Structures are given as structure tokens and as C-alpha cells.
Amino acid sequence: MPSIEVARGAVAEMVALAISSDRGEQRRLFLVVDGTREQLDWSEMIDLAARADFPVII
């Protein structure tokens, strides 16, 4: 199954969007960090969201 780019925007906003997405597709999601070639896969998004210093989106 191919990967799915979530959207473009601030990393914290995109991680929040990914976490709130359909659980069946979450492992296929990735983020592309603007201005770089870096991609964050699902496990990296979960690691970021678990950090105490990661911004909370309400």
C-alpha cells in the first residue's frame, strides 16, 4: 500500500492532524518538512507527540 502525505503546514499541526486521522491508515501517513527533503513517518510522529516539550494543538 502506498504512503499518504497528510498535508502541508506547521509540524505540530500536521502531527495533530495525523493522530486524529483514521486509525486504519495512520501507519501509512508521513509528513514532509517544508524547506527540507526530510520526511517523518508514523513512528517518528508518535515519538514527537509523546515529548513533554512538543506543542499541544487544541
N, C-alpha and C positions, 0 to 999 in steps of 0.2 A: 504494500500500500504506500503511495507517495506521501511525503511530508506536506504540511499545510502551513503557510505563513499566516500568522494571526492578523496583523495589521501593522501600521506604522505609527509611531508616537513615542512618548516617554517610556523608558523601560519599565518603571513601576506600574504605569497604567496598562501596558501590554501584558505584564505578568499577571496583574489582577484580572484582566480580560481572559487570559488563558486558563487561569484557575477556575473561573466561573463558567467555562465552556463545557460542552457535552463530555462527560467522563469517558465515553467510548472512544473519543478522538484525541484526548489530551496527550497521549504518548506520541502522537504524530505531529504535534504542534512544534513550531520553532519560531524564534524571533530573530530578525536581522537588525543589528545595531547600526543606526544611521551613521554615515561617515566612515564606516569601517567595513570590513568583509566578515566580521565576527557574527556567528550565529549561535544563539543559545537554544539548546534542546530542552525537552521537558524536564529532565533530571536537573539541569542547571537552573531552570526557572524555579523549581521546588526548593532547591538549595538557597537561592536568593530570597525567596519569600519567607523562609524559616529564620533568616538572620534577624537578630534583635534590632539592628540599625537600618533595616530595609524600610522604606517609606510605606505607610499604610494608606490605601486608597479607600475612601468611603463614598 
